[in-house]
């Protein structure tokens, strides 16, 4: 299995995907976490975000992570549910507003010593994604579902299309190798990376939207009799 402390890839600027809607729902704790477990990024969100950090919860359910965040100063922007939760294969939970910096990596990490390089600290420049998985609680035997991998890739594709400076996709383990190994050696990082870079994780286009777009294009291309520039 791969070493999660090496998980990292970059997003080429010339291959940005189209913006697609993310299947997400606001978690009931979203207002509390955004107000109490996040902070200002200190800069414009569209300028400062250049990184997505992939985590795993080391728990059995979304609620375990949220309950922990209520008691400690920690959070993330999304949670990807486990296969035993009813939201699995339906949507991901949005838990902190993207405009705010969630607290998902230690602030003391020196970014100059990471592949991210000089700039704001990790939390201020990143989006955090937590995938529900037990990690070392079950000796890394909890396998990720195919949907969890695809849903995580879709979050990255959504962010890549939305934030013009997004460049890095990295594991928590690579950013803090002395303390963390998530998302764990059982996470299929190569498959995940391919799903992002090839755009294959994007949802299929809605055929009704395609028909509407084609009709609009045909109407735009049709000659408009009687219309023209104003003449003297």
Backbone bond lengths (Angstrom), bond angles and torsions (degrees), N, CA, C in turn:
res aa  C-N    CA-C-N  psi(-1)  N-CA   C-N-CA  omega(-1)  CA-C   N-CA-C  phi
1 X - - - 1.460 - - 1.518 110.30 -
2 X 1.334 115.87 153.81 1.451 121.45 -176.70 1.522 111.55 -73.29
3 X 1.307 115.47 158.59 1.456 122.12 179.62 1.524 109.00 -89.71
4 X 1.341 119.38 113.84 1.468 120.95 -177.24 1.523 113.38 -65.53
5 X 1.327 117.27 -15.45 1.457 119.59 176.79 1.529 112.46 -77.68
6 X 1.326 116.53 0.86 1.472 121.12 175.91 1.525 112.03 -112.44
7 X 1.315 118.97 -0.62 1.465 122.10 -172.36 1.539 111.10 -70.00
8 X 1.317 115.49 114.69 1.463 120.97 177.62 1.519 108.62 -169.59
9 X 1.325 117.10 140.83 1.462 121.26 167.58 1.515 108.50 -150.72
10 X 1.337 115.38 163.60 1.464 120.60 -179.19 1.519 109.83 -112.55
11 X 1.320 115.04 154.29 1.457 123.00 -177.98 1.525 109.78 -102.29
12 X 1.328 118.27 117.43 1.472 120.24 -178.54 1.527 111.39 -68.51
13 X 1.309 116.09 133.87 1.466 120.95 -177.72 1.524 112.15 -65.14
14 X 1.340 117.49 -24.98 1.469 120.11 -176.45 1.526 112.97 -89.99
15 X 1.324 117.16 10.79 1.466 119.77 -178.73 1.524 111.08 -130.03
16 X 1.322 115.82 27.51 1.467 120.48 -176.19 1.534 110.43 -62.43
17 X 1.337 117.52 133.12 1.470 120.07 -178.56 1.520 111.57 -78.74
18 X 1.334 116.26 164.83 1.468 118.96 172.79 1.521 109.57 -69.38
19 X 1.312 116.09 150.87 1.461 119.69 178.24 1.519 109.16 -70.33
20 X 1.319 116.35 127.34 1.459 121.32 178.89 1.520 108.77 -125.95
21 X 1.312 115.09 151.10 1.459 120.33 -179.12 1.528 109.69 -68.31
22 X 1.316 116.06 137.93 1.456 121.74 178.86 1.526 109.00 -94.43
23 X 1.336 116.02 131.56 1.468 120.17 177.27 1.522 108.30 -78.85
24 X 1.317 115.98 92.33 1.456 121.35 -177.14 1.519 109.90 -137.42
25 X 1.313 114.74 155.98 1.453 122.24 173.34 1.521 107.90 -132.14
26 X 1.334 116.66 144.50 1.450 119.67 175.99 1.523 109.50 -71.09
27 X 1.325 115.89 125.47 1.462 119.68 176.18 1.526 109.08 -69.01
28 X 1.338 118.59 147.55 1.471 119.51 177.73 1.535 113.83 -54.19
29 X 1.337 116.88 -26.00 1.467 120.24 179.72 1.531 112.50 -86.22
30 X 1.332 117.98 0.08 1.466 121.39 -177.07 1.533 112.93 -52.85
31 X 1.331 119.83 -48.59 1.470 118.93 -179.30 1.528 112.46 -61.53
32 X 1.320 116.76 -43.85 1.469 119.69 -179.86 1.520 111.46 -63.95
33 X 1.319 117.12 -47.03 1.463 120.46 -176.71 1.527 111.24 -66.68
34 X 1.333 117.48 -40.33 1.459 120.09 179.23 1.525 110.59 -65.17
35 X 1.332 116.81 -37.41 1.458 120.65 -177.32 1.527 112.99 -80.72
36 X 1.341 117.15 -31.66 1.462 120.16 -169.57 1.521 115.48 -119.80
37 X 1.319 117.84 -12.82 1.467 120.48 -177.94 1.528 110.91 -127.93
38 X 1.317 115.74 30.88 1.467 122.23 177.24 1.517 107.57 -151.87
39 X 1.319 116.33 169.03 1.468 120.88 -177.68 1.521 109.66 -146.75
40 X 1.316 115.79 171.91 1.458 121.13 175.33 1.532 109.78 -63.78
41 X 1.331 115.34 144.77 1.463 119.95 176.17 1.526 111.54 -79.36
42 X 1.308 117.25 -14.96 1.449 120.85 178.80 1.517 114.05 81.41
43 X 1.330 117.20 -7.11 1.463 122.24 178.93 1.524 107.99 -149.05
44 X 1.314 115.68 168.58 1.455 120.43 178.33 1.526 110.09 -58.80
45 X 1.321 116.34 132.44 1.463 120.90 -174.48 1.525 112.11 -60.96
46 X 1.331 117.09 -35.39 1.464 119.65 -178.39 1.524 112.23 -76.13
47 X 1.303 116.41 -17.84 1.457 120.62 176.71 1.523 112.00 -88.58
48 X 1.334 116.85 -39.78 1.463 119.96 -166.71 1.526 114.08 -87.29
49 X 1.329 118.98 -28.97 1.475 119.60 -174.77 1.522 110.61 -72.22
50 X 1.332 115.70 120.07 1.471 120.37 176.08 1.519 112.75 -134.84
51 X 1.340 117.96 7.14 1.464 120.86 -172.21 1.526 110.93 -145.66
52 X 1.339 115.85 141.88 1.466 122.46 166.56 1.520 107.09 -117.37
53 X 1.324 115.86 128.53 1.470 121.66 -179.96 1.525 109.40 -107.25
54 X 1.334 115.98 128.17 1.457 122.00 -178.53 1.529 109.32 -99.71
55 X 1.334 115.50 125.14 1.462 123.29 -178.99 1.530 110.32 -122.46
56 X 1.323 115.66 171.70 1.459 122.54 166.34 1.521 107.63 -133.82
57 X 1.336 116.37 149.46 1.462 120.58 -167.77 1.528 114.75 -79.37
58 X 1.339 118.00 -22.75 1.479 121.77 -172.06 1.526 110.40 60.13
59 X 1.334 115.40 39.74 1.456 121.39 178.31 1.518 110.28 -149.09
60 X 1.327 115.77 178.52 1.456 121.24 -173.66 1.532 113.61 -96.79
61 X 1.336 117.64 -12.88 1.466 119.40 -174.15 1.519 110.58 -158.05
62 X 1.329 114.91 160.73 1.457 121.02 176.69 1.517 111.49 -54.08
63 X 1.327 115.90 -43.55 1.461 119.60 -174.71 1.518 112.18 -62.95
64 X 1.332 117.56 -30.16 1.467 119.78 177.35 1.524 110.15 -60.69
65 X 1.331 116.78 -43.04 1.463 120.49 179.40 1.525 110.65 -66.27
66 X 1.331 116.55 -46.18 1.461 120.15 -177.86 1.522 110.77 -63.11
67 X 1.341 117.83 -41.27 1.463 120.99 178.89 1.526 110.83 -62.19
68 X 1.326 115.98 -38.69 1.465 119.90 177.41 1.520 110.81 -64.64
69 X 1.331 116.31 -44.37 1.470 120.55 -179.28 1.520 112.32 -63.84
70 X 1.318 117.41 -26.79 1.463 119.89 177.57 1.523 111.92 -69.73
71 X 1.331 116.58 -22.08 1.461 120.14 -175.14 1.523 113.66 -107.07
72 X 1.334 117.41 -15.76 1.463 120.92 178.50 1.525 108.52 -129.75
73 X 1.318 116.24 164.20 1.473 120.20 -178.35 1.523 108.73 -84.65
74 X 1.318 115.92 83.56 1.463 122.37 -178.57 1.519 108.91 -155.14
75 X 1.344 115.20 157.47 1.463 120.79 -179.95 1.520 108.76 -175.53
76 X 1.317 115.69 177.00 1.469 122.82 172.06 1.518 106.99 -154.12
77 X 1.317 116.46 169.28 1.469 119.62 -176.66 1.523 112.81 -82.28
78 X 1.322 117.47 -32.79 1.467 121.04 179.63 1.528 110.29 -138.91
79 X 1.332 114.57 153.31 1.459 122.34 168.81 1.526 107.82 -124.38
80 X 1.334 115.65 132.02 1.467 121.69 178.09 1.529 107.41 -100.49
81 X 1.341 118.80 114.31 1.465 121.73 -172.48 1.528 114.07 -65.00
82 X 1.315 113.88 156.38 1.463 123.42 177.76 1.530 110.10 -79.47
83 X 1.329 115.74 161.34 1.471 119.59 -178.06 1.524 113.43 -65.94
84 X 1.344 118.54 -15.22 1.458 121.18 177.42 1.524 112.78 -91.13
85 X 1.310 117.77 4.12 1.461 121.56 179.30 1.527 109.75 -102.53
86 X 1.326 117.72 147.26 1.480 120.02 -176.98 1.523 113.50 -65.33
87 X 1.332 117.77 -21.58 1.465 120.16 -179.81 1.525 112.81 -78.99
88 X 1.326 116.76 -12.71 1.459 120.84 -179.95 1.526 109.98 -58.75
89 X 1.330 115.74 135.48 1.465 124.36 -176.54 1.525 112.34 67.95
90 X 1.342 117.71 10.39 1.464 121.02 177.82 1.525 111.30 -114.21
91 X 1.326 116.85 -55.35 1.465 120.81 -177.84 1.516 110.06 -165.22
92 X 1.335 115.13 164.90 1.465 121.43 172.61 1.522 107.79 -100.34
93 X 1.320 115.29 155.74 1.455 120.74 177.77 1.525 110.26 -88.73
94 X 1.324 117.34 128.78 1.464 121.68 167.75 1.523 107.04 -89.22
95 X 1.332 116.70 125.80 1.461 120.06 -172.73 1.528 113.75 -118.53
96 X 1.332 117.83 -19.81 1.465 122.32 176.23 1.528 107.35 -141.68
97 X 1.322 117.36 141.80 1.459 121.68 177.65 1.525 110.29 -61.53
98 X 1.330 116.26 136.36 1.471 120.87 -178.17 1.519 112.35 -60.74
99 X 1.322 117.73 -29.87 1.463 120.80 -178.84 1.521 112.56 -67.27
100 X 1.336 116.82 -19.68 1.457 121.58 -179.54 1.526 110.42 -97.64
101 X 1.338 115.70 154.42 1.465 121.50 174.01 1.523 108.67 -86.10
102 X 1.332 116.67 112.35 1.464 120.74 173.28 1.531 108.65 -73.86
103 X 1.330 116.17 159.30 1.466 121.25 -177.67 1.528 107.80 -103.56
104 X 1.326 116.68 85.43 1.465 119.88 -174.70 1.530 113.65 -121.85
105 X 1.326 117.20 -5.99 1.461 123.03 176.50 1.534 107.09 -136.65
106 X 1.308 117.63 149.42 1.470 120.31 -179.65 1.531 110.93 -62.61
107 X 1.314 116.17 133.22 1.465 120.52 178.87 1.522 112.87 -66.63
108 X 1.328 117.10 -21.86 1.474 119.70 -175.62 1.527 112.74 -77.34
109 X 1.337 118.15 -8.16 1.463 119.77 179.06 1.523 109.53 -63.61
110 X 1.316 115.95 128.62 1.463 122.23 179.79 1.526 108.58 -83.15
111 X 1.337 117.03 105.84 1.466 120.18 -174.69 1.527 111.79 -63.82
112 X 1.324 117.88 -25.73 1.463 120.55 179.08 1.532 111.84 -64.09
113 X 1.319 116.00 -21.84 1.464 120.58 179.38 1.528 112.09 -95.34
114 X 1.318 116.85 5.18 1.461 121.65 177.46 1.524 109.58 -110.72
115 X 1.328 116.27 173.25 1.466 120.28 177.99 1.523 111.99 -69.14
116 X 1.333 117.49 -12.61 1.462 119.58 179.36 1.521 111.72 -71.49
117 X 1.311 116.57 -32.73 1.456 120.30 178.48 1.512 113.02 78.20
118 X 1.322 115.97 -174.20 1.457 122.63 -174.88 1.521 111.17 -58.21
119 X 1.328 115.25 147.35 1.451 120.90 -179.81 1.506 110.38 147.07
120 X 1.329 117.68 -168.67 1.465 121.09 178.21 1.527 111.14 -61.20
121 X 1.335 116.60 164.68 1.459 118.07 177.38 1.525 110.55 -66.36
122 X 1.317 115.78 168.35 1.469 120.13 -169.31 1.525 111.62 -58.65
123 X 1.318 118.02 -46.44 1.463 119.60 -176.57 1.521 112.09 -62.49
124 X 1.316 117.23 -40.90 1.459 119.93 -177.21 1.524 113.09 -68.25
125 X 1.324 117.45 -23.96 1.467 120.89 -175.20 1.525 113.08 -107.93
126 X 1.327 118.36 6.92 1.468 118.70 -170.56 1.520 113.49 -131.79
127 X 1.334 113.39 167.00 1.456 124.35 168.19 1.520 107.42 -112.64
128 X 1.324 117.15 137.80 1.457 120.99 -178.20 1.515 112.29 -110.16
129 X 1.341 116.22 132.19 1.463 122.44 179.56 1.524 108.33 -120.35
130 X 1.320 116.67 121.46 1.468 122.39 176.26 1.522 109.31 -104.72
131 X 1.325 116.59 127.28 1.460 121.68 176.48 1.527 107.49 -106.12
132 X 1.313 116.86 129.66 1.460 119.64 -179.56 1.525 109.41 -69.40
133 X 1.329 115.58 117.30 1.465 122.67 -179.58 1.522 107.27 -163.43
134 X 1.325 116.73 142.30 1.470 119.64 -172.60 1.523 114.18 -76.80
135 X 1.330 117.89 -17.46 1.471 120.59 177.12 1.529 112.29 55.57
136 X 1.332 116.91 -130.62 1.462 121.24 -175.48 1.526 113.04 -72.69
137 X 1.342 117.33 -10.21 1.467 119.64 175.79 1.525 110.08 -60.05
138 X 1.317 117.03 -33.13 1.469 122.93 177.15 1.525 110.87 -120.40
139 X 1.318 115.41 32.32 1.465 121.84 176.37 1.530 111.79 53.17
140 X 1.334 116.01 39.08 1.472 123.40 175.29 1.533 112.83 59.43
141 X 1.343 116.22 31.18 1.469 120.08 177.21 1.530 112.28 -92.47
142 X 1.312 117.02 -9.96 1.460 121.68 -179.42 1.529 108.46 -77.96
143 X 1.326 116.87 107.17 1.457 121.20 -178.07 1.528 110.64 -79.87
144 X 1.319 115.43 144.66 1.458 120.25 175.32 1.529 109.78 -76.18
145 X 1.326 115.79 140.52 1.460 118.56 176.33 1.527 109.72 -76.96
146 X 1.315 115.14 158.16 1.459 120.27 177.27 1.528 110.00 -58.95
147 X 1.340 116.50 -40.26 1.461 119.58 -179.39 1.527 111.13 -64.37
148 X 1.323 118.66 -39.37 1.465 120.36 178.89 1.531 111.04 -59.76
149 X 1.327 116.11 -41.77 1.466 120.20 179.85 1.532 109.73 -66.32
150 X 1.330 116.68 -44.75 1.469 120.59 179.75 1.525 111.13 -65.27
151 X 1.330 117.04 -42.78 1.461 120.50 -179.49 1.524 110.83 -63.30
152 X 1.327 117.07 -38.66 1.462 120.60 178.02 1.520 110.30 -66.82
153 X 1.337 116.97 -41.31 1.463 120.70 176.67 1.525 110.89 -62.21
154 X 1.328 117.71 -37.71 1.467 120.48 179.49 1.527 110.92 -66.47
155 X 1.323 117.78 -35.55 1.465 120.05 175.59 1.520 109.82 -61.05
156 X 1.335 116.24 -45.19 1.462 119.91 179.72 1.527 110.43 -63.37
157 X 1.324 118.13 -43.38 1.467 120.97 179.37 1.529 111.51 -63.32
158 X 1.312 116.09 -40.87 1.463 120.68 176.31 1.527 110.30 -59.64
159 X 1.336 116.73 -47.22 1.462 120.98 -179.00 1.530 111.36 -67.68
160 X 1.325 116.72 -38.55 1.469 121.78 -179.99 1.534 110.49 -61.35
161 X 1.327 116.43 -41.60 1.465 120.46 178.34 1.524 111.97 -70.03
162 X 1.308 117.30 -29.64 1.469 122.17 -171.54 1.526 113.56 -88.82
163 X 1.335 117.08 -37.55 1.459 121.08 -172.44 1.526 110.39 -108.60
164 X 1.316 117.87 113.25 1.472 121.49 -169.06 1.521 114.78 -65.46
165 X 1.327 118.45 -22.32 1.464 120.16 -178.36 1.522 113.36 -102.30
166 X 1.329 117.52 7.64 1.460 119.42 -179.57 1.522 110.48 -64.18
167 X 1.324 115.96 127.59 1.464 120.76 -174.40 1.522 113.52 -134.96
168 X 1.334 118.08 -39.25 1.458 121.96 -170.68 1.531 112.06 -106.71
169 X 1.331 115.40 137.04 1.460 122.20 167.15 1.524 105.65 -122.31
170 X 1.313 116.75 122.04 1.465 120.15 -167.11 1.526 110.75 -145.94
171 X 1.313 116.45 151.19 1.459 120.96 177.51 1.517 110.71 -85.09
172 X 1.321 114.94 153.80 1.464 120.42 172.84 1.531 109.58 -58.95
173 X 1.329 115.33 -37.41 1.459 119.79 -179.00 1.515 113.08 -61.16
174 X 1.319 118.02 -37.30 1.468 119.56 -179.91 1.521 111.35 -72.12
175 X 1.328 116.63 -32.40 1.463 119.67 -179.62 1.527 112.32 -76.29
176 X 1.327 116.68 -28.86 1.467 120.33 -176.34 1.527 109.47 -136.77
177 X 1.350 117.11 62.21 1.474 121.00 -169.31 1.522 114.92 -65.48
178 X 1.306 118.33 -21.06 1.456 119.35 179.05 1.508 113.58 -76.95
179 X 1.351 116.88 -15.67 1.459 120.92 -174.02 1.519 114.15 -126.25
180 X 1.314 118.09 -26.33 1.460 120.32 -171.52 1.522 111.81 -128.86
181 X 1.348 115.18 148.88 1.468 120.52 176.12 1.533 111.02 -129.99
182 X 1.328 117.43 7.12 1.466 118.11 -178.08 1.531 111.15 -74.79
183 X 1.344 116.03 147.76 1.462 128.27 14.89 1.532 115.33 -83.72
184 X 1.310 118.76 10.26 1.461 120.51 173.96 1.505 114.15 97.22
185 X 1.323 114.91 157.25 1.464 120.11 -176.10 1.526 112.95 -69.19
186 X 1.335 117.81 -16.67 1.468 119.25 179.18 1.522 112.24 -88.36
187 X 1.335 117.93 -2.22 1.465 119.09 177.16 1.526 109.24 -75.96
188 X 1.344 118.24 127.52 1.477 121.61 -176.46 1.527 111.38 -77.55
189 X 1.323 115.93 74.75 1.466 120.82 -172.94 1.527 112.41 -60.73
190 X 1.326 118.22 -41.14 1.465 120.30 -178.98 1.524 111.30 -63.35
191 X 1.333 117.27 -41.11 1.463 120.43 177.44 1.530 110.59 -65.50
192 X 1.307 115.86 -41.95 1.468 121.58 178.26 1.522 110.76 -61.16
193 X 1.316 116.80 -47.09 1.461 120.86 179.91 1.525 110.67 -60.94
194 X 1.324 117.10 -43.04 1.463 120.70 179.89 1.528 110.88 -64.28
195 X 1.328 117.37 -39.28 1.464 121.48 179.29 1.520 111.34 -63.36
196 X 1.333 116.34 -33.56 1.468 120.42 177.72 1.522 110.69 -76.07
197 X 1.327 117.13 -54.46 1.461 120.78 -171.73 1.533 112.39 -68.08
198 X 1.334 116.80 -29.47 1.466 119.85 178.10 1.526 112.75 -88.18
199 X 1.334 116.52 -7.87 1.468 123.05 -176.54 1.526 111.91 67.48
200 X 1.324 117.81 12.29 1.463 119.87 -175.12 1.523 112.84 -69.38
201 X 1.334 117.47 -16.41 1.467 119.87 179.01 1.521 112.46 -81.97
202 X 1.333 118.04 -8.12 1.459 120.02 178.96 1.528 110.50 -61.51
203 X 1.320 117.55 140.00 1.467 119.07 177.53 1.524 110.67 -66.06
204 X 1.329 115.49 152.13 1.467 120.11 177.94 1.524 109.46 -63.80
205 X 1.339 117.62 140.09 1.470 119.85 179.79 1.523 111.48 -61.99
206 X 1.305 116.35 145.16 1.455 122.01 175.02 1.533 108.39 -68.61
207 X 1.350 119.56 120.78 1.475 120.79 -176.99 1.523 112.78 -59.91
208 X 1.333 118.03 -30.61 1.460 120.21 178.30 1.526 110.68 -67.29
209 X 1.329 116.20 -37.32 1.457 119.83 177.76 1.527 110.77 -68.01
210 X 1.357 115.89 -37.41 1.460 119.40 177.65 1.520 110.85 -63.63
211 X 1.350 117.01 -42.58 1.462 120.65 178.62 1.532 110.72 -62.61
212 X 1.329 116.20 -41.62 1.467 119.71 -179.65 1.520 110.72 -65.38
213 X 1.341 116.72 -40.25 1.460 120.37 179.25 1.524 110.89 -64.80
214 X 1.347 116.33 -40.39 1.465 120.42 179.10 1.525 110.67 -65.46
215 X 1.334 117.35 -39.98 1.464 121.06 179.07 1.525 110.74 -65.19
216 X 1.334 115.86 -40.57 1.471 119.94 178.34 1.524 111.01 -63.61
217 X 1.349 115.67 -41.16 1.461 119.70 -179.28 1.520 110.67 -65.86
218 X 1.353 116.47 -40.53 1.466 120.09 179.54 1.527 110.68 -65.06
219 X 1.325 117.02 -40.77 1.464 120.66 179.67 1.521 110.80 -65.38
220 X 1.330 115.80 -37.56 1.467 120.20 -179.80 1.523 111.01 -67.06
221 X 1.356 115.68 -35.91 1.463 120.34 -176.80 1.523 112.92 -79.70
222 X 1.334 118.61 -19.81 1.466 121.86 -176.56 1.526 110.42 -68.42
223 X 1.349 117.96 145.27 1.479 120.44 178.06 1.520 110.80 -65.44
224 X 1.311 116.39 143.61 1.468 121.54 -179.67 1.512 108.56 -111.62
225 X 1.327 117.58 94.40 1.461 122.30 -176.82 1.520 110.36 -66.33
226 X 1.294 114.11 140.12 1.452 119.93 176.80 1.512 114.05 83.51
227 X 1.338 117.02 -2.36 1.447 120.05 -179.09 1.513 108.05 -106.69
228 X 1.316 117.26 144.61 1.464 120.99 177.65 1.496 110.43 179.12
229 X 1.323 115.19 -174.74 1.454 119.54 179.92 1.533 109.92 -73.99
230 X 1.303 114.38 150.75 1.461 119.68 176.54 1.541 109.38 -67.51
231 X 1.334 116.96 134.26 1.476 120.68 179.48 1.513 109.60 -121.22
232 X 1.306 118.08 154.75 1.462 120.53 -179.91 1.522 112.21 -70.28
